[in-house]
Amino acid sequence: MSERHAGAPGQVKEVTSLANPLIKDIKALSLKKYRDQQNAFMAEGLKLVIDALDLGWSIRTLVFAKAGRGNAAVEKVAARTVAAGGTVLEVSEKVLVAITRRDNPQMVVGVFSQKFLPLKDIRAQDGDVWVALDRVRDPGNLGTVIRTVDAVGAKGIILVGETTDPFSVETVRATMGSIFAVPVTKATPEAFLAWRKSFPGLVAGTHLKGAVDYRSVDFSKGPVLLMMGNEQQGLPESLAESCDRLLRIPQSGRADSLNLAVATGIMLFEIRRGALKLAPEGA
């Protein structure tokens, strides 16, 4: 991979200084204010970057450690970045530590353009499952739910109201790469409720007032919209009243509630149970 002298799009540059403007811009992506301004976010790890490129995400900048020079996979990703008009930065370990805020950073970091699916573009079909999360606050919870949605083959996530940022460093890390495979939509409560009226299938929510065991419901007919409430307050009345069914997950211990990501996972694996099959041994 040849080195070029500038940091313009489609070029390669070696950087060792934390004062470099390109590095400052990337470091700023740890703050939502600057992610929004740049409409960008950061993802760590060679596999994640490769997966993102394979799934058609637009890469702006590839950062890799000097130790990656000569690594065939890194060189290939760098070439793909340049071909796509992105900038490639070969940096010192000190710079990589500063960017990732980790003592043992991944060898490769990618900066990508954010992507949201417009709510109006969701076209639910038979067998589809969508998850609506109300005011989710914890990035670890959101990232884990995105990863679970990916694992069960659900279609995507709708973020309702003021939620944690799906493109924060913490959320992206928790998704383990699923942020690139799962469509994410955001909507105000009012816009979501208006859209929900035309949803063609079952709308189910978990709620402490729910009197129906989630295992007793037939989720196989038509698409399903699963509503999950905020970590502290659960579903607000406005969303609960819009559900066709309010469900509960039975519990027998002293705890009277479950972590949001755990509860969502339990619900999703039940909803998708008929579609999830183990491959035959040796396949």
Secondary structure, DSSP 8 states (H G I E B T S, - for coil): ----S--STT-EEEE--TT-HHHHHHHGGGSHHHHHHHTEEEEESHHHHHHHHHTT--EEEEEEEGGGTT-HHHHHHHHHHHHTT-EEEEE-HHHHHHHHT-SS--SEEEEEE-----GGG----TT-EEEEEES---HHHHHHHHHHHHHHT--EEEEESS---TTSHHHHHHHTTGGGTS-EEEE-HHHHHHHHTT--SEEEEE-TT--EEGGGS---SS-EEEEE-BTTTBS-HHHHTT-SEEEE----SS-----HHHHHHHHHHHHTGGG-----TT-
